[in-house]
């Protein structure tokens, strides 16, 4: 990143909160011991594989529902669970109204590729409900105007993605599918939000955000999309909800290559998360870095710094990516026509939000 000192081992810049450079290395790299992080531990891997075994033993078909986003991780996960563990999945995708064009094309490509590769029909549930899309729009509008202290990405993504989990959990519960597998990579989301498996107490609680019940712009038609165990008859068995890639061996570069080599995603360029992520992504980064109520840095850099530190992602690639974004933000070239179009669709004013109005 131009004009910034960057860790000699990962990609964190010296001005990142808590980086605390010594001898050219950030504190996170100095303290890092390979294999001692929270992900990929042997007991976690054993638990994960036992869940697959238990689900197969139920005789359910499908025995797992996998969230498919159009990105590399969910595509790789779906194929891996069929190929290595003999799972019989259904696939679920949710169109929030803000899916990127690449995600729109990758999703059916991946489903078709999985069916051809494994010689069978695989059920794909693609939810494009206008009512749900309007709920998402209203949620985005409210959260852009009311970001938490953790910034725009963490405020918005940590409502958006869990709502997708909620909808997938509902499908699994109503159909007796024992597992819900989400394609989160390690360090996604933060450990405090989810580490491998959704706790039982969370499954047994309502997921309707408290602020939603206090705001006039939200009604029952919005809250009904969120998970609430009280919707179901007493004694209903709920699925396990977990992120297998938190437990299984994960290497970002191998996943990207594997998706292309196995024909799950057309090209390496089509695995780029900048293009498969939703259309809100650039807007959230912009406000986090440039906005008066932002956090002052790119929130994604910490996640990818971890993967570089662990040797599962390319330092050069991600340094180039973040340097490019940093330069565009600094030169006022980050905001583009797509961002303006997305902001209008949500119902927010970029200039006012940047100024914290």
JOHU-V790241 format. One record per residue. N is the residue number from 1. RES is the residue in one small letter. SS is DSSP state (helix for helix, strand for strand, loop for the rest). Layout:
# JOHU-V790241
N;RES;SS  N;RES;SS
This chain:
# JOHU-V790241
1;x;loop  2;x;loop  3;x;loop  4;x;loop  5;x;loop  6;x;strand  7;x;loop  8;x;loop  9;x;loop  10;x;loop  11;x;loop  12;x;loop  13;x;strand  14;x;loop  15;x;loop  16;x;loop  17;x;loop  18;x;loop  19;x;loop  20;x;loop  21;x;loop  22;x;strand  23;x;loop  24;x;loop  25;x;strand  26;x;loop  27;x;helix  28;x;helix  29;x;helix  30;x;helix  31;x;helix  32;x;loop  33;x;loop  34;x;loop  35;x;loop  36;x;loop  37;x;loop  38;x;loop  39;x;loop  40;x;loop  41;x;loop  42;x;helix  43;x;helix  44;x;helix  45;x;helix  46;x;helix  47;x;helix  48;x;helix  49;x;helix  50;x;helix  51;x;helix  52;x;helix  53;x;helix  54;x;helix  55;x;helix  56;x;helix  57;x;helix  58;x;loop  59;x;loop  60;x;loop  61;x;loop  62;x;loop  63;x;loop  64;x;strand  65;x;strand  66;x;strand  67;x;strand  68;x;loop  69;x;loop  70;x;loop  71;x;loop  72;x;helix  73;x;helix  74;x;helix  75;x;helix  76;x;helix  77;x;helix  78;x;helix  79;x;helix  80;x;helix  81;x;helix  82;x;helix  83;x;helix  84;x;loop  85;x;loop  86;x;loop  87;x;loop  88;x;loop  89;x;strand  90;x;strand  91;x;strand  92;x;strand  93;x;strand  94;x;strand  95;x;loop  96;x;loop  97;x;loop  98;x;loop  99;x;loop  100;x;loop  101;x;helix  102;x;helix  103;x;helix  104;x;helix  105;x;helix  106;x;helix  107;x;helix  108;x;helix  109;x;helix  110;x;helix  111;x;helix  112;x;helix  113;x;helix  114;x;helix  115;x;helix  116;x;helix  117;x;helix  118;x;helix  119;x;loop  120;x;loop  121;x;loop  122;x;loop  123;x;loop  124;x;strand  125;x;strand  126;x;strand  127;x;strand  128;x;loop  129;x;loop  130;x;helix  131;x;helix  132;x;helix  133;x;helix  134;x;helix  135;x;helix  136;x;helix  137;x;helix  138;x;helix  139;x;helix  140;x;helix  141;x;helix  142;x;helix  143;x;helix  144;x;helix  145;x;helix  146;x;loop  147;x;loop  148;x;strand  149;x;loop  150;x;loop  151;x;strand  152;x;helix  153;x;helix  154;x;helix  155;x;helix  156;x;helix  157;x;helix  158;x;helix  159;x;helix  160;x;helix  161;x;helix  162;x;helix  163;x;helix  164;x;helix  165;x;helix  166;x;helix  167;x;helix  168;x;helix  169;x;helix  170;x;helix  171;x;helix  172;x;helix  173;x;helix  174;x;helix  175;x;helix  176;x;loop  177;x;loop  178;x;loop  179;x;strand  180;x;strand  181;x;strand  182;x;loop  183;x;loop  184;x;loop  185;x;loop  186;x;loop  187;x;loop  188;x;loop  189;x;loop  190;x;loop  191;x;loop  192;x;loop  193;x;loop  194;x;loop  195;x;loop  196;x;loop  197;x;strand  198;x;loop  199;x;loop  200;x;helix  201;x;helix  202;x;helix  203;x;helix  204;x;loop  205;x;loop  206;x;loop  207;x;loop  208;x;loop  209;x;loop  210;x;helix  211;x;helix  212;x;helix  213;x;helix  214;x;helix  215;x;loop  216;x;loop  217;x;loop  218;x;loop  219;x;loop  220;x;helix  221;x;helix  222;x;helix  223;x;helix  224;x;loop  225;x;loop  226;x;loop  227;x;loop  228;x;loop  229;x;helix  230;x;helix  231;x;helix  232;x;loop  233;x;loop  234;x;loop  235;x;loop  236;x;loop  237;x;loop  238;x;loop  239;x;loop  240;x;strand  241;x;strand  242;x;strand  243;x;loop  244;x;helix  245;x;helix  246;x;helix  247;x;loop  248;x;loop  249;x;loop  250;x;loop  251;x;loop  252;x;helix  253;x;helix  254;x;helix  255;x;helix  256;x;helix  257;x;helix  258;x;helix  259;x;helix  260;x;helix  261;x;helix  262;x;loop  263;x;loop  264;x;loop  265;x;loop  266;x;loop  267;x;loop  268;x;helix  269;x;helix  270;x;helix  271;x;helix  272;x;loop  273;x;helix  274;x;helix  275;x;helix  276;x;helix  277;x;loop  278;x;loop  279;x;loop  280;x;loop  281;x;helix  282;x;helix  283;x;helix  284;x;helix  285;x;helix  286;x;helix  287;x;helix  288;x;helix  289;x;helix  290;x;helix  291;x;loop  292;x;loop  293;x;loop  294;x;loop  295;x;loop  296;x;loop  297;x;loop  298;x;loop  299;x;loop  300;x;loop  301;x;helix  302;x;helix  303;x;helix  304;x;helix  305;x;helix  306;x;helix  307;x;helix  308;x;helix  309;x;helix  310;x;loop  311;x;loop  312;x;loop  313;x;loop  314;x;loop  315;x;helix  316;x;helix  317;x;helix  318;x;helix  319;x;helix  320;x;helix  321;x;helix  322;x;helix  323;x;helix  324;x;helix  325;x;helix  326;x;helix  327;x;helix  328;x;helix  329;x;helix  330;x;helix  331;x;loop  332;x;loop  333;x;loop  334;x;loop  335;x;loop  336;x;loop  337;x;helix  338;x;helix  339;x;helix  340;x;helix  341;x;helix  342;x;helix  343;x;helix  344;x;helix  345;x;helix  346;x;helix  347;x;loop  348;x;loop  349;x;loop  350;x;helix  351;x;helix  352;x;helix  353;x;helix  354;x;helix  355;x;loop  356;x;loop  357;x;loop
